[in-house]
Amino acid sequence: MRFAFIVDPLDKLKAYKDSSIAMMRAAQALGHEIFAMQRESLLVRDGVVSAMATALRVTPDDGHWHVPLGSEHHRLDAFDAVLMRQDPPFDAEYVAATWILERAVTQGARVFNDPRAIRDHSEKVSIAEFPQFTPTTLVARHADDINAFIDELGDVILKPLDGMGGAGIFRVRRDEPNRNAIIETLGGFGTRSIMAQRYLPQIAEGDKRVLIVGGEVMPYSLARIPKPGETRGNLAAGGTGVAMPLTAREQEIAEYLAPILWARGLLIVGLDMIGGQLTEINVTSPTCMVEIAQQTGLNIAQRVIEKLAAILR
């Protein structure tokens, strides 16, 4: 089969930990053809969606992980599957890409995750559909509402709705002298909505990434444990990743969500949980497959490709 991956520029990807590259390697090992394209090359001409795609041979060498085999324009429906793996921020151009990809779907392209589902599932706000699993959470724009939330709970996490990798996340206590400045900065002086959540001290045990592939819950999470003096567990913020079997509560939440999210066309989902509570539902380009494979031997990237191949037969 022919699999096209929409990814960030190839020279920017970190092969030693990148889940998209892990999937490319798994696909090649299973005999499939690999192509890469950038979101910027997507275009619609007279209603037909195409993009510049580069055929690749991938290698196990993280320093020189790919060999380009030539680039040319392809209709997206010329591939057996297109995997949308572009990293956030989820901005206007990201939304435009989902519109274009949705048009490609109407022409017969198979796109994963489904572009409409990506667009409709804010990685932050989507947890509001499942309040039974979440910490006390507020999404608001007005500073008065956010300040009242901080005053009520006393210790909260503030974060932007379009961030990733821990960027822009603040822990704010009731007595924080800079809290107004933090709210103004995150909220763009009242022009952007932000999320506030009750601070969970269990973050010391890790911000756990639980992966779901095609409605199947993977049995290990990656606990991203903050470095000393840090609130954020994100690996990009210096956290340490430790693979752990799912707890009973994590399994319960993931098993409840898995069929719902899969029915919406979300092939790969990364649930974030702290202390057995759901804090985010990641659908753009969930990661942590490589770390889990290295520590447990569970090859989630291969599971993704096998699931794809089964769907497409």
C-alpha positions as CSV (number, residue, x, y, z in Angstrom):
1,M,0.0,0.0,0.0
2,R,1.0,3.7,-0.4
3,F,0.9,5.8,2.7
4,A,1.4,9.6,2.7
5,F,2.4,11.4,5.9
6,I,1.6,15.1,6.3
7,V,4.4,16.2,8.6
8,D,6.6,19.1,9.6
9,P,9.7,19.7,7.4
10,L,11.7,16.5,7.4
11,D,14.9,18.1,8.6
12,K,13.0,19.4,11.7
13,L,11.8,16.0,12.8
14,K,13.7,14.3,15.7
15,A,14.0,10.7,14.5
16,Y,15.1,9.3,17.9
17,K,11.7,10.1,19.4
18,D,9.3,11.0,16.5
19,S,6.1,8.9,16.4
20,S,5.5,9.7,12.7
21,I,8.9,8.4,11.8
22,A,8.3,5.3,13.9
23,M,5.1,4.7,11.8
24,M,7.0,5.2,8.6
25,R,9.6,2.7,9.6
26,A,6.9,0.2,10.7
27,A,5.1,0.7,7.4
28,Q,8.2,0.1,5.3
29,A,9.1,-3.0,7.3
30,L,5.6,-4.3,6.5
31,G,6.3,-3.7,2.7
32,H,4.4,-0.5,2.2
33,E,5.5,2.6,0.2
34,I,6.1,5.8,2.1
35,F,5.6,9.4,1.0
36,A,5.9,12.7,2.9
37,M,4.3,16.0,2.3
38,Q,4.0,19.4,4.0
39,R,0.8,21.0,4.8
40,E,1.9,24.1,2.8
41,S,1.9,22.2,-0.4
42,L,-1.8,21.2,-0.3
43,L,-3.8,22.8,-3.0
44,V,-7.2,22.6,-4.7
45,R,-7.4,23.1,-8.4
46,D,-10.9,23.0,-10.0
47,G,-12.1,21.1,-7.0
48,V,-9.3,18.4,-7.1
49,V,-7.0,18.2,-4.1
50,S,-3.3,17.4,-4.6
51,A,0.1,18.1,-3.0
52,M,3.8,17.7,-3.7
53,A,4.8,14.4,-2.2
54,T,8.3,13.0,-1.7
55,A,8.8,9.2,-1.9
56,L,11.1,8.1,0.9
57,R,13.2,5.2,1.9
58,V,13.6,5.3,5.7
59,T,16.6,3.9,7.6
60,P,17.2,2.9,11.2
61,D,19.9,5.6,11.5
62,D,18.5,8.5,13.5
63,G,21.1,10.8,12.1
64,H,20.2,10.1,8.5
65,W,16.8,8.6,8.8
66,H,15.5,9.1,5.3
67,V,16.5,8.9,1.6
68,P,14.4,11.0,-0.8
69,L,13.5,9.0,-3.9
70,G,11.9,11.9,-5.9
71,S,9.1,14.4,-5.6
72,E,6.1,15.0,-7.7
73,H,2.5,16.2,-7.5
74,H,-0.1,13.6,-6.6
75,R,-3.8,13.7,-6.1
76,L,-4.5,12.7,-2.5
77,D,-6.8,9.9,-3.6
78,A,-3.8,8.3,-5.3
79,F,-2.7,7.1,-1.9
80,D,-4.2,4.3,0.1
81,A,-4.1,6.4,3.2
82,V,-3.1,10.0,4.1
83,L,-2.0,10.5,7.7
84,M,-2.4,14.0,9.0
85,R,0.5,14.4,11.5
86,Q,1.2,18.1,11.4
87,D,2.0,19.5,14.9
88,P,0.0,22.4,16.4
89,P,-0.5,25.3,16.9
90,F,-4.0,24.8,15.7
91,D,-4.3,28.1,14.0
92,A,-6.3,29.4,11.0
93,E,-4.0,27.7,8.5
94,Y,-4.5,24.4,10.3
95,V,-8.2,24.8,10.0
96,A,-7.8,25.6,6.3
97,A,-5.9,22.4,5.9
98,T,-8.8,20.4,7.4
99,W,-11.1,22.1,4.9
100,I,-8.9,21.0,2.0
101,L,-8.5,17.5,3.4
102,E,-12.2,17.2,3.9
103,R,-12.6,18.1,0.2
104,A,-10.1,15.3,-0.6
105,V,-12.2,12.8,1.4
106,T,-15.2,13.6,-0.8
107,Q,-13.0,12.6,-3.8
108,G,-12.2,9.2,-2.2
109,A,-9.1,10.0,-0.2
110,R,-8.8,8.1,3.1
111,V,-7.5,10.6,5.7
112,F,-6.6,9.8,9.3
113,N,-7.3,11.3,11.6
114,D,-10.5,12.4,9.9
115,P,-10.1,16.1,9.1
116,R,-13.6,17.0,10.3
117,A,-13.0,15.2,13.6
118,I,-9.6,17.0,14.1
119,R,-11.3,20.3,13.5
120,D,-14.3,19.6,15.8
121,H,-12.1,18.2,18.7
122,S,-10.3,21.0,20.4
123,E,-7.6,19.2,22.3
124,K,-8.5,21.2,25.4
125,V,-12.2,22.0,25.2
126,S,-13.2,18.6,24.0
127,I,-12.9,17.2,27.6
128,A,-16.0,19.3,28.5
129,E,-18.0,16.5,26.9
130,F,-16.8,14.1,29.6
131,P,-17.0,16.1,32.9
132,Q,-17.3,12.9,34.9
133,F,-13.7,12.2,34.2
134,T,-12.1,15.6,34.5
135,P,-10.8,17.9,37.2
136,T,-12.8,21.1,37.9
137,T,-12.3,23.0,34.6
138,L,-13.2,26.5,33.3
139,V,-12.8,27.8,29.7
140,A,-13.3,31.6,29.7
141,R,-12.2,34.8,28.1
142,H,-13.1,37.5,30.7
143,A,-10.4,38.1,33.4
144,D,-13.1,38.5,36.1
145,D,-14.3,34.9,35.5
146,I,-10.8,33.5,35.6
147,N,-9.9,35.4,38.7
148,A,-13.1,34.2,40.4
149,F,-12.1,30.6,39.5
150,I,-8.6,31.1,41.0
151,D,-10.1,32.7,44.2
152,E,-12.5,29.8,44.5
153,L,-10.0,26.9,44.1
154,G,-6.9,28.6,45.4
155,D,-4.5,26.7,43.1
156,V,-5.0,26.2,39.4
157,I,-3.3,25.6,36.1
158,L,-3.8,28.1,33.3
159,K,-3.1,27.2,29.6
160,P,-3.8,28.4,26.1
161,L,-6.3,26.5,24.0
162,D,-3.9,26.1,21.0
163,G,-0.6,25.2,22.7
164,M,1.5,22.1,22.8
165,G,4.6,20.7,24.5
166,G,3.8,22.6,27.7
167,A,4.2,26.0,26.1
168,G,2.3,28.8,27.9
169,I,1.2,26.7,30.9
170,F,1.2,28.4,34.3
171,R,0.5,27.3,37.8
172,V,-1.3,30.2,39.6
173,R,-2.1,30.2,43.3
174,R,-4.6,32.6,45.0
175,D,-1.8,34.7,46.4
176,E,0.2,34.9,43.1
177,P,1.3,38.5,42.8
178,N,1.6,38.3,39.0
179,R,-1.7,36.6,38.3
180,N,-3.2,39.5,36.5
181,A,-0.2,39.8,34.2
182,I,-0.3,36.0,33.5
183,I,-4.0,36.2,32.6
184,E,-3.5,39.2,30.4
185,T,-0.6,37.5,28.6
186,L,-2.3,34.2,28.0
187,G,-5.7,35.9,27.2
188,G,-4.2,38.6,25.0
189,F,-5.9,41.3,27.2
190,G,-9.3,39.7,26.8
191,T,-9.0,38.7,23.1
192,R,-8.5,35.0,23.6
193,S,-10.2,32.3,25.7
194,I,-8.0,30.2,28.0
195,M,-8.4,27.1,30.1
196,A,-8.2,26.9,33.8
197,Q,-8.1,23.6,35.7
198,R,-7.8,22.7,39.4
199,Y,-4.1,21.9,40.1
200,L,-3.6,18.2,40.7
201,P,-0.7,17.4,43.0
202,Q,-0.5,14.0,41.5
203,I,1.4,15.6,38.6
204,A,4.5,14.7,40.7
205,E,3.7,11.1,39.7
206,G,3.5,12.0,36.0
207,D,1.2,13.5,33.3
208,K,0.3,10.2,31.7
209,R,-0.2,9.8,28.0
210,V,-2.6,7.0,27.2
211,L,-2.8,6.0,23.5
212,I,-5.8,4.6,21.7
213,V,-5.4,3.1,18.2
214,G,-8.5,2.4,16.1
215,G,-10.6,2.1,19.2
216,E,-8.1,-0.2,21.0
217,V,-6.6,1.0,24.3
218,M,-2.9,0.4,24.5
219,P,-1.9,-1.3,27.8
220,Y,0.9,1.1,28.7
221,S,1.0,4.9,29.4
222,L,4.0,7.1,29.3
223,A,4.2,9.0,32.6
224,R,5.9,12.4,31.9
225,I,7.4,13.2,35.2
226,P,8.3,16.9,35.9
227,K,11.9,17.7,36.6
228,P,12.6,19.2,40.1
229,G,11.0,22.6,40.6
230,E,8.8,22.3,37.5
231,T,5.0,21.9,37.3
232,R,4.9,20.7,33.7
233,G,5.6,17.0,32.8
234,N,5.8,17.5,29.1
235,L,9.0,16.0,27.6
236,A,9.5,19.2,25.6
237,A,9.6,21.0,29.0
238,G,12.3,18.7,30.4
239,G,10.1,15.9,31.8
240,T,11.2,12.3,32.1
241,G,9.1,9.7,30.3
242,V,8.5,6.4,32.2
243,A,6.3,3.7,30.7
244,M,3.8,2.3,33.1
245,P,0.9,-0.2,32.9
246,L,-2.5,1.5,33.0
247,T,-4.2,1.8,36.3
248,A,-7.7,0.6,36.7
249,R,-9.1,4.1,36.6
250,E,-7.0,5.0,33.5
251,Q,-8.3,1.8,31.8
252,E,-11.9,2.7,32.7
253,I,-11.7,6.2,31.2
254,A,-9.9,5.0,28.1
255,E,-12.2,2.1,27.4
256,Y,-15.2,4.4,27.8
257,L,-13.8,7.0,25.3
258,A,-12.2,4.6,22.8
259,P,-15.4,3.5,20.9
260,I,-16.8,7.0,20.9
261,L,-13.7,8.6,19.4
262,W,-13.1,5.8,16.9
263,A,-16.6,6.2,15.6
264,R,-15.8,9.8,14.9
265,G,-12.9,8.8,12.7
266,L,-10.1,9.4,15.2
267,L,-7.6,6.6,14.5
268,I,-4.8,7.8,16.9
269,V,-5.8,9.5,20.1
270,G,-3.6,10.5,23.0
271,L,-5.4,11.0,26.3
272,D,-3.6,13.0,29.0
273,M,-4.4,12.0,32.6
274,I,-3.1,13.2,35.9
275,G,-4.1,11.3,39.1
276,G,-6.8,9.3,37.2
277,Q,-8.4,12.5,35.8
278,L,-8.7,13.4,32.1
279,T,-7.0,16.7,31.3
280,E,-6.7,16.7,27.5
281,I,-7.7,14.7,24.4
282,N,-4.9,14.9,21.8
283,V,-5.9,14.2,18.2
284,T,-3.6,16.3,15.9
285,S,-0.3,14.3,16.2
286,P,-0.2,12.2,19.4
287,T,3.3,11.1,20.4
288,C,5.1,8.9,23.0
289,M,5.0,5.7,20.8
290,V,8.8,5.5,20.6
291,E,9.4,5.8,24.4
292,I,6.8,3.2,25.2
293,A,8.3,0.8,22.6
294,Q,11.8,1.3,23.9
295,Q,10.8,0.6,27.5
296,T,8.2,-2.2,27.1
297,G,8.7,-3.7,23.6
298,L,5.1,-2.7,22.6
299,N,5.4,-1.4,19.1
300,I,2.4,0.9,18.9
301,A,3.6,2.4,15.6
302,Q,3.3,-1.1,14.1
303,R,-0.2,-1.5,15.6
304,V,-1.2,1.7,13.8
305,I,0.0,0.4,10.4
306,E,-1.6,-3.0,10.9
307,K,-4.9,-1.3,11.9
308,L,-4.7,0.9,8.8
309,A,-4.0,-2.1,6.5
310,A,-6.9,-4.0,8.0
311,I,-9.3,-1.0,7.5
312,L,-8.2,-0.5,3.9
313,R,-8.4,-4.0,2.7
